[in-house]
Amino acid sequence: MRVTAGNAFAVGFSRLGSTQPRNSFPGDLANARATSLSTHSVEPGETPSFAAVRAAYQPSDIALLDRHGVTIHEVRVDTRRRRLAWTPLAAISPALQAAVLASEDRRFYVHHGVDARAVLGAALQFLRGGPRRGASTLSMQLATQLDPALQQHRNGFRALVQKWRQMQRAWALERRWSKAEILEAYLNLVTFRGELQGVAAATQVLFGKVPHGVTEAEALVLAVLLRAPNAEPASVSRRAVALSEAAGGGATRHALSVAVTQALGAPPGAGPRVALAAHAAHELLRGAVPTAPVESTLDAALQRVATDVLRRHLLALRERWVHDGAVLVADNGSGAVLAYVGGGEDLSSARYVDGVRARRQAGSALKPFLYGLALEQRLLTPASLVEDTPLEIPVGGGLYRPQDYDEQFRGLVTVRTALSASLNIPAVRTLQLVGAEAFVQQLRRLGFSGIQESGEYYGPSLALGSGDVTLWEMVNAYRTLANGGVWSPLRMRPTQPPGAAQRLYSEATTFLVSNILADRDSRTATFGLENPLVTRFWSAVKTGTSKEMRDNWCIGYSRRYTVGVWVGNFSGQPMRDVSGVSGAAPVWREVMDWLHRDTPSSPPEPPAGVHSATVSFADGVELARAEWFRDGTQPGSSAQTLAGSQPRILAPAPGTIIALDPDVPAARQRVALEAQPNGTRARWWLDGTDLGAADELLLWPPQRGRHTLQLVDGSRQVLDAVTFVVRGGGAFGGF
């Protein structure tokens, strides 16, 4: 449709009593109208092609696209001005085109770049002493926008010379461009109000619409803002009414008043139109600023769901001192990241901190990789028995005494129960079997780059997740289990080539670990029968809570997806009464349910070398059941035992240093000697002296020096032995 000033608005804006001459704006207003568009400016005297100007145009916001081409986030890359994508003339409202022509250049389709009638009228009015009147056409204004040399403010004779050059550029532009191209370029490059440049930015920010959706009243307001971008609301309303009445338009005063209120009430620094993946956008746009939309592997629908679910649960947990969280979803096969939620947006205590990349303590969420290493080395099977009994380990600062979440001891438990119920003491004993150094190296191979290279740095606490990890690393490590033990890097760009794959666990091992993590019955000892970890489809999942409830994790996988959730506080403030089941798990469950609303997830088939066998346990430790074993690890008898369950000394721990208090009477100080005889008639021997039966706790009066304590059977055979040191002063002397 060809739009002319005559078929919509028959009067120019100059007839409305404006005292501002064309291209004679005071101060920064002139600068706003004559902003140098560096991305499409040309050398003085050069007339660029329309195609060149459009190709050089760059929006101020770069769009992040999801895997389907949907805009998922916009990032501001040009803070000088706000302009969106170039808008073709056919996509601009005819009412807006007509309003602009009526206000700025009502003879646009008649002249050839310079309106001689308007120039003559402006000159006569000036000679008669009347107010100065502008005479620049749209073509002259566009020529000024394209030529930086014409944007310099001149006075006197120089101003006349500059005006003549402007006319020459306009004539040249009209010879090379069509009228439609000139109007389209003008509407995309002109400044409407403040930082808003072009119709797309103006209509979106001021009215929340695309250019083809503005009403006649809104079009009139936009046309008024071209001449009076900083005018007060009353002035804009008066000018818009005058323009409408002069043109014989149908916009009512009420409609114009509403449009003025909405346009002038818009925030001056409006944010991005779409803001679903702020942290992902920061990650993808790091470095050089792109000039075109950036593609990603994200899924807009899933990103929205994960964001909404996290926000809802953070609100529910707010009274428990939970303010932050993050969600990461990956496709198991390709490693493509499908959702990346780095925080709770406005609910976050530090909204610019990326919870996906922030390092936090892992808690029990590292246990699958520890037990996986023990299973890989054939040190344990899922039916092996480990002790959940009091344990003391000497460390640099004293004694390390791990405890389970409920501070209870269950005696002998199977590896299946220990892992699925997330028991702490069996995990520490397993670390002693595997070795801290071996576990550290395996964690680093899994991509946990923040783990220190020496196992001595962590000591036994590494079994309980004292290392610092990120949600990004956790999700990919669990994805390794989902992929049969093969690790490869995650990716967020569709064009990113797949990284080198590396096998870290055998298929047999990951099948056993996954089977345990999917075992609903075995985890009931800690989590109960009904909990958010239970899904209607096959999934394997593990929770984790760091020391003092500072971090809460839930990471799990189905046959197709791996989902990781972290909740806590970026400040490190402890949460209150929040466990893995009540904190991160509900978010994990809801996201996983949405992913599998139409997608099945069936249990994996056992790989070659894994078979089922029936096992039973002595003394009713656990009920008899069918269990999975790697070939060659099946039990030879019905009773499953571990070497660590032999008679042993519980206290003092090996290497203990006992410091006596000189201010406490000697008769009041005792050292507890405690053993686990396991049915034997064991006795205490201290430095070669028989102290009596070891079936009960013995309180020994300490003597300074180095001591050797032995647990012996009836034939004086040593069952266990430890050495310890007593130091003290006063009545006991020094050491």
Secondary structure, 3 states (H helix, E strand, C coil): CCCCCCCCCCCCHHHHCCCCCCCCCCHHHHHHHCCCCCCCCCCCCCCCCHHHHHHHCCCCEEEEECCCCCEEEEEECCCCCECCCCCCHHHCCHHHHHHHHHHHCCCCCCCCCCCHHHHHHHHHHHHCCCCCCCCCCHHHHHHHHHCHHHHCCCCHHHHHHHHHHHHHHHHHHHHHCCHHHHHHHHHHHCEEECCEECHHHHHHHHHCCCHHHCCHHHHHHHHHHHHCCCCCHHHHHHHHHHHHHHHCCCCCHHHHHHHHHHHHHCCCCCCCCCECCHHHHHHHCCCCCCCCCEECCCCHHHHHHHHHHHHHHHHHCHHHCCCEEEEEEEECCCCEEEEEECCCHHHCCCCCCCCCCCCEECHHHHHHHHHHHHHHCCCCCCCCEEEECCCCEEECCEEECCCCCCCCCCEEEEHHHHHHCCCHHHHHHHHHHHCHHHHHHHHHHCCCCCCCCCHHHCHHHHHHCCCEECHHHHHHHHHHHHCCCEECCCECCCCCCCCCCEECCCHHHHHHHHHHHCCCCCCHHHHCCCCCCCCCCCCEEEEEECHHHCEEEEEEECCCEEEEEEEECCCCCCCCCCCCCCCCHHHHHHHHHHHCCCCCCCCCCCCCCEEEEEECCHHHCCCCEEEEEECCCCCCCCCCCCHHHCCEEEECCCCCEEECCCCCCHHHCCEEEEEECCCCCCEEEECCEEEEECCCCEEECCCCEEEEEEEECCCCCEEEEEEEEEECCHHHCCC
